[in-house]
């Protein structure tokens, strides 16, 4: 049976609907919207959504069900989901269960029947804001929304990183390349892509530069993750100790942390980038790539002067989408080249990282301190 409920934003806006998923009297978080047409399971299981309530702008969600193979992490970290309509039946040969069953199993609350077009327009005008939904009275939901701190100034990485490291074997057993991946909330498909180029040792976010370098990696990968990069100074210190000693590639939060490690600044965007259709221009080639994105913060391009070159730019709003550290084998991008189910226009960046590692391994030992 459907349960009546409501979503209330911190500004007092009310959206009536029907509760789905796990039963919570009140669920709170920072409300954002995502424009993907498919891949809802991958979005819900992306650790980068920690602290957030995800609004899906696609009208029908759950049409093709869910399956264990498409999980992007060990579980779910978002605070809840908002949909226009949850499919009553799923139909796909890969489906193992329905979305509502998955939400219940992983204790993720949701609300359906919401006018997501109105909600999205409001968030675009006012920016992402705290909200609360559930079966409680509207006054209680409003109070909970206004008490929700959102993602500013909160270390969400500590909530999603692994407790102990693990290893992903290289797809080619004869490949002796060693990659250390620092897990700030790393998606599963990133590990799959990196394993094409060598063995991947995944380590917790708090791992020091000395510990990483003691593993004698051929390259270090800085993963995606949630929240404000200013709240993880320990990660910035680690990256600063790695620059010049080993090739580095960062994605999403890893990109922002690399920026801060070289002295650049980061800013919070009004409503962030969440979707699978963002046009990004590669400034070196002039090519426009359609990209997958999920971030609320970004590197300030005006702070890169003398430190790094901006390599990619978002054509919607001019946000810095990539940087190359001046004089070092270190680069990063804001978007997701590993996007699953896609798009895959930026997949070449993994090959670029592999080429960087090959170059460093064949360079003289005293070349910028890199083996």
N, C-alpha and C positions, 0 to 999 in steps of 0.2 A: 504494500500500500504506500502511496505517495504521502509524504509528510510536508505540510505547509511550513514555509520559512521565509526569511527575508535577508537581503544583503543591505547593510547600512554603511555608508562611507563616512569618513571623519568630518566631511563638510555638511553632513545631515541628509544627503541624498539617499532615498530608499528605493529598493528594487524588490518586488515581491516575487516569490518563486516556489519551487518544490525541492525539498532536500533529497540528495542522492548520496551514495557512498556511505562511509562510516558515520555513525550517529554521534555528533557532538552538539551540545546545546549552544555553544558559541565557538566559532573558529575565527582567529584573527590573523592578520598579516598585511603586507604591503600589496595592494591590488595593482596588477599590471595586465597588459593584453598581449596575446600572441597571435600572429596572422597566418600560421602554417595551415595548409590545406590537408596535410596528412602528417603522421608521426606523433600523434598525441601521446602514445605510450612512452616514446623516447623523451618527449618534453617533460612529462610528469616524473620520470625517473632520472632526470638531469639534476645533479646536486647543486647546480648553479641557481636553482630556484628556491633554495633554502630561505625561509622567512617571507615568502611571497605567496599570494593567492593568484592563480593563473586564470585569466579570462580568455577563452578561445573564441576568436571572432568567426570561425567557420560555423555555419548554422547547425550541422549535424555532427556530433562527436560520438564515437563508439561503433561506427558502422561495421568495421572489419575485426572487431574484438581485440584481444591481446594474446601474447604468448611469451614464454620465458626467454626466448632467444633475443627479443627486442628490448630487453631491459638495458638501460645505459649505466646502471650502477647496482649496488647491492640492495637497493630499496628505493624509498621515496623520501624526499626532504621538503617538498613544498608544503604549505599550510592548508591548501585546498584548491578546488577548481570551480570555475563558473562557466556554464554552457547555456546556449539557447535551447537545445534539445538533445537529450541523451537518447541514442538509438535504443529502441526496445528490443530489437533483435540484431545480432551480428551475423555476418556472412562472409567467410573467407576460409580457404582450405588450410591456412596456417594458424587459425584461431584455436586457442585452447580453452578460453573462457571469455566472458564479457567484461567490459570496462567497469561496470558497477561492481561486479564481484571482485575485481582486482582492487578497487578503491576500498572496499570493505576489508579485504584481506590485509591491506597495508595501512589501515587506519587513516585513510585520506578522506576527509569530508568534502562534499560538493553541493552545489545548488544549481538546479536547472530551471527552465522556463523563464530565464532572465532576458530582458531586452538588451542583448549584448551590443547592438549597434549604438543605442543611447549611452550605455556605459562606456564604450570605447571612445565615443566622441567627447564625453565628459573628461575622461582621463587624458585625451589629447589636448584639451583646452586647459586643464588645471594641473596636469602632471600626475604621475603615480602617487597614490595616497593610501594611508592606512584604511582598512575596512574590517568589518566583522559580519559574519552570517551565521544563521542557525535558527533554532526554534524559540529562542528567548524573545522577550518583548522588545519592541523597537527601541525603547529607552535604554534597555540594558545593552543592546547591540551598539547603539551610538556611543555609550560610555566606554565600551570595550574597544571600539574603533579609535576613539580619541586617546585611549591609554596605550595603544599599540605604538611602539617606537619606530617601526619600519626598519629599513636596512642601514640607515645612516649611523656611523659610529659604532656598529656592532660587529664583533669578530665572528662571522658566520663560518669561516674556514675551519675553525676549531670544532664546529659541529658536524662537519662532513668528511674531514680527512680520515684516512685509515689509521688504526691504532698501531698496526705492525706492517712492515714491508712485505712484499711478495714479488715473485719473478714471473714474467711472461716469456716463455721460450721463443727463440727466433723461429720463424717459419722455415728457414733454411738451416738445418742443424750444423752445417759447415761454416756458417757465418759467425765470426768471432767478434763482431762489433758489439760493444756494451753501451747501453743507453740507460741513464738514470732519469726516471720521470718523477718529478716532485708533485705529489697529489694534494692539490688545493680543493679538490672536488672533481677528480678526473673522470671523464666519460669512458665507458668500456670500449667504444669504437676507436678512441685515440690509441689505446694499447694495441688493438688489432692492427692499426696502420703502422705504428712504430715497429712492431714485431716483424714487418717485412724487411727491415733493415738491420736487425740484430736482436740480441737478448735485451729485455727491458726489465730493469730493477725499479719497482715502484716504491717510493719511500714517503713517510709522513711529512706533512707541511713544516714541521718544526725541525727537520733534519738540518744540521749545520753544513756550511761550505766545506769545512775540514773533513767531516764524515763522508760527504759526497765525493770529494776529490780522492779520499783514501780508497775508494772503490775503483779508481783509475778508469773512469768512463771515457768513451770516445765522444760523447755528447750528452748534454743535459736538456731535458724537456721540462718546461714550466706549464702546468696544466691550467685548464679553466677552473672556475670556482665562483662562489657567491659573494655578494656584498661589496663593501667599501675597502679598496686596497690600502687606505690609510690606517686601517685597524689591524694590519698584520705586519708590523715593523720587523718582526723576526724573519719573515720571508724576504723582505727587502735587504736586510743585512746579509742573509745567505747568498742572494743573487749577486750582491756587490762583491762578495768574496769569490764568486765563480767567474765573473767577467774577466777576460784576458787569460784565463787558465784552461778553458774548455769551450768548445762550440755550444751555443745556447739557442734554443727555439722555444718561443712562448706563444700561447693561444689564450685569448680572452682575458681572464684575470691575470694569467701569466704575462700577458702583454703589458697590462697596466703596472704590474709589479716590476717588470724589467724597466719600464719608464721611470718609476720612482727610484729604482736602484742607481740610475745614472743622473739623478737630480731633477728629472722632469716632474711636472705636477699632474694631478688628476682632478677631474670635475665630475659632478653628478649631472646626468642628462635629465631633462624634464620628465619624460616617460620611458626612456630607455629604448633599446632596439631588441625586439623579441619577434622573430619570424624567420621565414625561409625564402624571402624574396627581395633582399636588400641589394641594390646595385652598388658595387665597389669598383673604383678605377685603380688599376695597377699603374702607378705613375711612371714606372720604367718602360713598360711596353705599350701603354695607352689602351690596353684591353680592359673592357668592362666585364666584371664577373658577377654573377648572381650568387648571393651568399646567404648562409644561415647565421643568425645572430641571437645572442641572449646576454645582454649586459645593461646595467643601469649607470655605470661609471665609464669614463673614457680618459685617455691621455690628452692633456692640453697641448695642441700642436705648437702654440706660441712659446712653450717652455722647452722645445727641443733644440733650439739654436745652439750650435757649438757642441751638442751632445749626441745628436742622432739625426738621421734624415727620415722624413716621412715618406713611406713607400706606397701606401694605399690611402684612398680617401673615399668616404661614403658620399655618393652622389645625391642622396636625399637631403642631407643637412651639413655636409662638410666635416663630419667627425673623422678624426685620425683613425685609420683602420690598419696601419702597419708602420713599423719603424725599423731602421737598420742603425745599430750603434756605430758611431764614427770610429773607424780604425780597429774594430773588433769583429770577431766571428760570432755575432749575436744579433738576432732579429726576432721579430714577433708580429703577430696580427691579431686584430680585435675579433675578427669573424672566425667561423668554424669550418676549416677545410675537411674535417672528418665527418661532417654532417651526415646523419643517418635518420631518414632515408635519403637525404640530399638537400640541396644541390651539391654537385661535385666539381664546379668550375675551378675551385681553389685547391684541388687535391695535389697539384704540383708542388705545393709548399713542403710536403713531406720529402719529396725527391730533392728539393733545394737543401733541406736539412741534411739529408744523406750525403749529398755532394760536399757540403761544408765539412762534415766529419771526415770524408775521404781526403779532402784537401789538407785538413789539419794533421791527419795521420802521416801524410807524406811530406809535410813541411819540416824544416830544420827545427831542432829541439828548442832553440832560443827564439823562435818566431812568435812574438807577442806572448811568450810564456806558454804557448800551447805545444803539446808534443807533436 
